[in-house]
């Protein structure tokens, strides 16, 4: 599955296959819609580390 990641206008949010993922005030990454396993893996690689992504 191809995963596309694009930054949004905000510095603390990204589009992952048209699903918004943003960083909250506590530094957690929150996905507005559930991400697939492939999307989570790709986003973690894109961000350069091990991230916890909340739903």
LINDAKA-V329926 format. One record per residue. N is the residue number from 1. RES is the residue in one small letter. SS is DSSP state (2 for helix, 1 for strand, 0 for the rest). OMEGA is omega as a letter, one per 20 degrees, with the letter a starting at -180 (* if undefined). D_FIRST is the distance of its C-alpha to the first C-alpha in Angstrom with 1 decimal. Layout:
N,RES,SS,OMEGA,D_FIRST + N,RES,SS,OMEGA,D_FIRST
//
This chain:
1,x,0,r,0.0 + 2,x,0,r,3.8 + 3,x,0,r,6.4 + 4,x,0,r,9.9 + 5,x,1,a,13.0 + 6,x,1,r,16.4 + 7,x,1,r,19.8 + 8,x,0,r,22.0 + 9,x,0,r,25.7 + 10,x,0,a,26.4 + 11,x,0,a,26.2 + 12,x,0,r,24.9 + 13,x,1,a,21.9 + 14,x,1,r,18.5 + 15,x,1,r,15.9 + 16,x,1,a,12.5 + 17,x,0,r,10.5 + 18,x,0,r,14.1 + 19,x,1,a,15.0 + 20,x,1,r,18.1 + 21,x,1,a,18.5 + 22,x,1,r,22.1 + 23,x,1,a,24.6 + 24,x,0,a,27.6 + 25,x,0,r,31.2 + 26,x,0,r,30.9 + 27,x,0,r,28.0 + 28,x,0,r,25.4 + 29,x,1,a,21.9 + 30,x,1,r,21.6 + 31,x,1,a,18.6 + 32,x,0,r,20.1 + 33,x,0,r,17.4 + 34,x,0,r,15.7 + 35,x,0,r,12.5 + 36,x,0,r,9.9 + 37,x,2,r,10.2 + 38,x,2,r,7.1 + 39,x,2,r,8.8 + 40,x,2,a,12.1 + 41,x,2,a,11.5 + 42,x,2,r,10.4 + 43,x,2,r,13.4 + 44,x,2,r,15.7 + 45,x,2,r,15.1 + 46,x,2,a,15.7 + 47,x,2,r,18.8 + 48,x,0,r,20.0 + 49,x,0,r,20.7 + 50,x,0,a,20.7 + 51,x,0,r,20.6 + 52,x,0,r,21.3 + 53,x,1,r,19.5 + 54,x,1,r,21.5 + 55,x,0,*,20.7
//
